[in-house]
């Protein structure tokens, strides 16, 4: 009986910390979407997901624009760089010191194999 009581107390103490740890990555994903979507054309889509310790935002232009960007890598890089510049310190704080943010175009539902790592403010 005593062992079960100790186990229940231990689980009760861990559960809030686990929920808080999960809430922060979810909040960072939502915040990334909130910060990027207003800067995209209305017919483009954007989603975010965690890949290990990297929050990756997927930019999905229309099919024609996606293929145009595919053949203009400098324009593609410029677009992603400009979006990275829109990220606020509050988002970086949510992401945490040990994680990073990257943006990646999606063409026809598939990754374009181009990923731009956003620079954290104050780092080279």
C-alpha beads as a LAMMPS data file, in Angstrom:
LAMMPS data file: protein, C-alpha beads

124 atoms
123 bonds

1 atom types
1 bond types

-500.0 500.0 xlo xhi
-500.0 500.0 ylo yhi
-500.0 500.0 zlo zhi

Masses

1 110.0

Atoms # bond

1 1 1 0.000 0.000 0.000
2 1 1 2.756 2.439 0.921
3 1 1 4.603 1.704 -2.337
4 1 1 1.467 2.532 -4.393
5 1 1 0.970 5.776 -2.489
6 1 1 4.588 6.833 -3.149
7 1 1 4.229 5.923 -6.835
8 1 1 1.013 7.957 -7.145
9 1 1 2.642 10.956 -5.468
10 1 1 5.642 10.676 -7.795
11 1 1 3.427 10.462 -10.890
12 1 1 1.323 13.402 -9.731
13 1 1 4.494 15.466 -9.319
14 1 1 5.786 14.580 -12.794
15 1 1 2.551 15.008 -14.755
16 1 1 2.325 18.826 -14.550
17 1 1 5.949 19.165 -15.688
18 1 1 5.335 16.850 -18.646
19 1 1 2.251 18.819 -19.678
20 1 1 4.155 22.100 -19.410
21 1 1 7.033 20.701 -21.465
22 1 1 4.596 19.617 -24.200
23 1 1 2.736 22.930 -24.132
24 1 1 5.846 24.963 -24.944
25 1 1 6.652 23.154 -28.239
26 1 1 2.990 23.386 -29.245
27 1 1 2.990 27.092 -28.384
28 1 1 6.154 27.606 -30.454
29 1 1 4.562 25.870 -33.467
30 1 1 1.431 27.994 -33.192
31 1 1 3.467 31.164 -32.774
32 1 1 5.615 30.411 -35.830
33 1 1 2.476 29.968 -37.930
34 1 1 0.996 33.168 -36.472
35 1 1 4.124 35.161 -37.314
36 1 1 4.692 33.845 -40.856
37 1 1 1.194 33.500 -42.348
38 1 1 0.443 37.273 -42.522
39 1 1 3.536 37.730 -44.720
40 1 1 2.487 35.141 -47.313
41 1 1 0.128 35.611 -50.248
42 1 1 -3.388 34.547 -49.295
43 1 1 -3.326 31.549 -51.651
44 1 1 -0.175 30.074 -50.061
45 1 1 -0.256 27.776 -47.053
46 1 1 2.065 27.314 -44.108
47 1 1 2.455 24.675 -41.427
48 1 1 5.042 23.942 -38.778
49 1 1 6.319 20.817 -37.074
50 1 1 9.204 19.778 -34.850
51 1 1 12.031 17.702 -36.361
52 1 1 14.260 16.706 -33.457
53 1 1 15.430 20.022 -31.918
54 1 1 14.426 22.079 -34.952
55 1 1 11.112 23.808 -35.530
56 1 1 10.550 23.598 -39.290
57 1 1 8.074 25.797 -41.134
58 1 1 6.849 24.519 -44.504
59 1 1 5.952 27.200 -47.046
60 1 1 3.563 25.962 -49.756
61 1 1 3.114 28.345 -52.694
62 1 1 0.614 27.663 -55.457
63 1 1 1.791 25.002 -57.904
64 1 1 2.883 27.454 -60.598
65 1 1 4.669 29.763 -58.146
66 1 1 6.332 26.771 -56.507
67 1 1 7.782 25.578 -59.812
68 1 1 8.865 29.128 -60.687
69 1 1 10.717 29.309 -57.361
70 1 1 12.241 25.885 -57.935
71 1 1 14.063 27.244 -60.977
72 1 1 15.023 30.507 -59.269
73 1 1 17.050 29.366 -56.245
74 1 1 18.300 32.875 -55.392
75 1 1 14.739 34.223 -55.280
76 1 1 13.695 31.220 -53.219
77 1 1 16.504 31.823 -50.736
78 1 1 15.658 35.540 -50.566
79 1 1 11.994 34.782 -49.851
80 1 1 12.886 32.390 -47.024
81 1 1 15.481 34.835 -45.613
82 1 1 12.923 37.645 -45.553
83 1 1 10.477 35.407 -43.712
84 1 1 13.164 34.461 -41.177
85 1 1 13.718 38.164 -40.480
86 1 1 10.068 38.460 -39.386
87 1 1 10.585 36.140 -36.406
88 1 1 10.391 37.893 -33.059
89 1 1 12.491 37.391 -29.912
90 1 1 9.348 36.059 -28.195
91 1 1 9.249 33.136 -30.648
92 1 1 12.934 32.402 -30.139
93 1 1 12.306 32.367 -26.392
94 1 1 9.509 29.807 -26.846
95 1 1 11.766 27.663 -29.035
96 1 1 14.442 27.616 -26.352
97 1 1 18.202 28.009 -26.369
98 1 1 18.946 24.465 -27.558
99 1 1 16.584 24.461 -30.550
100 1 1 16.511 26.229 -33.892
101 1 1 14.057 27.300 -36.584
102 1 1 14.207 26.519 -40.297
103 1 1 11.978 27.262 -43.263
104 1 1 11.491 24.939 -46.205
105 1 1 9.469 25.298 -49.401
106 1 1 7.032 22.583 -50.407
107 1 1 6.369 21.965 -54.094
108 1 1 3.459 19.801 -55.125
109 1 1 3.176 18.424 -51.605
110 1 1 6.835 17.382 -51.487
111 1 1 9.827 18.964 -49.832
112 1 1 12.017 20.934 -52.228
113 1 1 15.183 19.658 -50.499
114 1 1 16.033 23.250 -49.670
115 1 1 15.998 24.233 -46.026
116 1 1 17.093 27.605 -44.722
117 1 1 18.123 27.786 -41.092
118 1 1 16.962 31.054 -39.584
119 1 1 19.583 32.979 -37.661
120 1 1 18.880 33.539 -34.000
121 1 1 19.122 37.266 -33.159
122 1 1 22.429 38.135 -31.543
123 1 1 24.299 35.222 -33.140
124 1 1 26.439 35.241 -36.232

Bonds

1 1 1 2
2 1 2 3
3 1 3 4
4 1 4 5
5 1 5 6
6 1 6 7
7 1 7 8
8 1 8 9
9 1 9 10
10 1 10 11
11 1 11 12
12 1 12 13
13 1 13 14
14 1 14 15
15 1 15 16
16 1 16 17
17 1 17 18
18 1 18 19
19 1 19 20
20 1 20 21
21 1 21 22
22 1 22 23
23 1 23 24
24 1 24 25
25 1 25 26
26 1 26 27
27 1 27 28
28 1 28 29
29 1 29 30
30 1 30 31
31 1 31 32
32 1 32 33
33 1 33 34
34 1 34 35
35 1 35 36
36 1 36 37
37 1 37 38
38 1 38 39
39 1 39 40
40 1 40 41
41 1 41 42
42 1 42 43
43 1 43 44
44 1 44 45
45 1 45 46
46 1 46 47
47 1 47 48
48 1 48 49
49 1 49 50
50 1 50 51
51 1 51 52
52 1 52 53
53 1 53 54
54 1 54 55
55 1 55 56
56 1 56 57
57 1 57 58
58 1 58 59
59 1 59 60
60 1 60 61
61 1 61 62
62 1 62 63
63 1 63 64
64 1 64 65
65 1 65 66
66 1 66 67
67 1 67 68
68 1 68 69
69 1 69 70
70 1 70 71
71 1 71 72
72 1 72 73
73 1 73 74
74 1 74 75
75 1 75 76
76 1 76 77
77 1 77 78
78 1 78 79
79 1 79 80
80 1 80 81
81 1 81 82
82 1 82 83
83 1 83 84
84 1 84 85
85 1 85 86
86 1 86 87
87 1 87 88
88 1 88 89
89 1 89 90
90 1 90 91
91 1 91 92
92 1 92 93
93 1 93 94
94 1 94 95
95 1 95 96
96 1 96 97
97 1 97 98
98 1 98 99
99 1 99 100
100 1 100 101
101 1 101 102
102 1 102 103
103 1 103 104
104 1 104 105
105 1 105 106
106 1 106 107
107 1 107 108
108 1 108 109
109 1 109 110
110 1 110 111
111 1 111 112
112 1 112 113
113 1 113 114
114 1 114 115
115 1 115 116
116 1 116 117
117 1 117 118
118 1 118 119
119 1 119 120
120 1 120 121
121 1 121 122
122 1 122 123
123 1 123 124
